[in-house]
Amino acid sequence: MKESNQFTENTVAFIDVLGFKSLIDMAVEAEAPSIIIKHINKAVSETFSLIKSIKHDSISVKMFSDNISMGKFSVRSGHDT
């Protein structure tokens, strides 16, 4: 069998919560920072859960800090017959 050097079509999405640092800074300065941070955390968590609920074997979802990344990849054997 001969190895294939052909590319596969893949898709990547990178979602960044704009203004996240400003929201955290504002929360720290507020009289009740924990309430604001809980709202921010809830919004990011619900978004992550919604995206993660998309059931598909070839979709990977990761979250770190205020970023969510998604990848849809093709599966190939890597060999020509």
LOTI-997919 format. One record per residue: x, y, z of N, C-alpha, C in turn. Coordinates in steps of 0.001 Angstrom, whole numbers. Example, Ala and Ser with C-alpha at 12.3 -4.5 7.8 and 13.67 -1.06 7.14 Angstrom:
n_X,n_Y,n_Z,ca_X,ca_Y,ca_Z,c_X,c_Y,c_Z
13190,-5690,7800,12300,-4500,7800,13200,-3300,7800
12850,-2250,7080,13670,-1060,7140,12900,30,7870
//
This chain:
n_X,n_Y,n_Z,ca_X,ca_Y,ca_Z,c_X,c_Y,c_Z
842,-1178,0,0,0,0,891,1246,0
424,2236,-685,1155,3491,-813,483,4562,54
1304,5321,810,733,6396,1631,254,7535,765
-868,8127,1141,-1439,9248,416,-967,10559,1038
-578,11507,196,-163,12822,665,-1221,13866,362
-2438,13439,101,-3504,14371,-229,-4018,15034,1045
-4424,16279,889,-5000,17022,2007,-6474,16675,2150
-6976,16812,3363,-8401,16631,3607,-8995,17984,3965
-10277,18129,3718,-10953,19380,4039,-11357,19368,5506
-10903,20373,6241,-11206,20511,7652,-11680,21938,7915
-12430,22107,8975,-12951,23428,9322,-12623,23720,10781
-12192,24949,11048,-11886,25367,12408,-12592,26688,12680
-13216,26793,13849,-13838,28052,14277,-13227,28436,15613
-12913,29704,15747,-12332,30221,16981,-13220,31360,17454
-13821,31184,18622,-14753,32183,19156,-14088,32851,20365
-13975,34156,20310,-13362,34923,21392,-14418,35858,21970
-14549,35857,23295,-15497,36752,23945,-14859,38139,24014
-15346,39032,23161,-14782,40376,23111,-15126,41152,24383
-14158,41867,24899,-14380,42674,26089,-14346,41887,27382
-13891,40650,27338,-13883,39791,28525,-13049,40406,29651
-11858,40877,29330,-10987,41483,30339,-11648,42716,30954
-12289,43522,30123,-12976,44714,30627,-14112,44336,31583
-14840,43261,31241,-15923,42799,32114,-15376,42339,33465
-14264,41633,33441,-13658,41160,34683,-13144,42350,35492
-12481,43303,34832,-11998,44502,35526,-13154,45264,36161
-14255,45378,35421,-15439,46068,35923,-16014,45328,37135
-15996,44006,37072,-16509,43199,38176,-15664,43391,39435
-14362,43473,39261,-13469,43654,40401,-13724,45003,41080
-14024,46026,40274,-14272,47365,40811,-15684,47526,41387
-16579,46637,41027,-17983,46744,41477,-18107,46386,42953
-19230,46779,43527,-19479,46460,44934,-19771,44977,45128
-20300,44322,44101,-20635,42894,44195,-19998,42149,43020
-18665,42030,43027,-17992,41415,41878,-18397,39971,41615
-18708,39227,42688,-19039,37815,42491,-20303,37639,41656
-21259,38547,41783,-22505,38457,41010,-22214,38660,39523
-21409,39658,39194,-21073,39927,37790,-20278,38767,37210
-19301,38281,37963,-18484,37160,37482,-19343,35913,37295
-20319,35682,38171,-21225,34538,38013,-22037,34662,36721
-22484,35882,36382,-23228,36092,35128,-22338,35835,33914
-21110,36314,33973,-20165,36091,32867,-19905,34596,32714
-19638,33920,33829,-19364,32491,33798,-20560,31716,33256
-21762,32096,33668,-22978,31420,33200,-23139,31573,31688
-22923,32793,31179,-23070,33037,29737,-22063,32216,28924
-20809,32206,29375,-19778,31445,28661,-20061,29946,28767
-20442,29471,29940,-20742,28040,30131,-21939,27580,29302
-22989,28405,29250,-24167,28040,28453,-23835,28000,26964
-23026,28937,26517,-22604,28935,25108,-21799,27680,24805
-20861,27353,25691,-20043,26154,25514,-20918,24905,25488
-21873,24814,26395,-22767,23645,26451,-23609,23522,25190
-24089,24652,24699,-24891,24641,23469,-24070,24125,22295
-22869,24624,22163,-21990,24181,21075,-21636,22707,21262
-21336,22315,22487,-20952,20929,22772,-22099,19958,22519
-23350,20438,22567,-24513,19566,22372,-24671,19112,20923
-23929,19728,20016,-23956,19298,18622,-23273,17935,18565
-24048,16915,18341,-23517,15550,18359,-22999,15167,16980
-21701,15029,16894,-21086,14569,15650,-19700,14041,15987
-19383,12863,15488,-18109,12225,15817,-16889,13015,15353
-17051,13800,14303,-15884,14473,13749,-15770,15937,14189
-16528,16332,15235,-16435,17703,15736,-15818,17678,17136
-14802,18488,17310,-14135,18609,18602,-14334,20040,19109
-14670,20179,20382,-14887,21500,20979,-14017,21614,22226
-13289,22705,22341,-12445,22968,23511,-12695,24392,23980
-12571,24609,25277,-12752,25945,25834,-11588,26241,26759
-11047,27437,26649,-10013,27880,27567,-10145,29383,27717
-10080,29836,28949,-10222,31252,29263,-11529,31769,28673
-11461,32781,27800,-12672,33335,27179,-12750,32934,25715
-12150,31799,25378,-12103,31340,23988,-12733,29960,23847
-13456,29784,22756,-14008,28477,22409,-13496,28145,21017
-12907,26965,20870,-12452,26548,19550,-13188,25276,19155
-13552,25218,17883,-14250,24059,17331,-13517,23601,16094
-13449,22312,15908,-12829,21771,14711,-13669,20642,14152
-13877,20661,12855,-14554,19562,12158,-13512,18949,11246
-13245,17689,11422,-12180,17055,10666,-12697,15850,9892
-11986,15548,8828,-12305,14382,8005,-11427,13227,8451
-11980,12053,8428,-11226,10869,8800,-10878,10111,7524
-9587,9861,7348,-9111,9068,6205,-8169,7998,6695
-8059,6955,5939,-7164,5845,6333,-5707,6228,6160
-5407,7168,5260,-4028,7591,5032,-3289,6743,4026
-3965,5744,3451,-3312,4863,2482,-4164,4734,1226
-3518,4672,78,-4210,4354,-1175,-4207,2854,-1339
-5192,2318,-2026,-5233,877,-2270,-4648,544,-3609
//
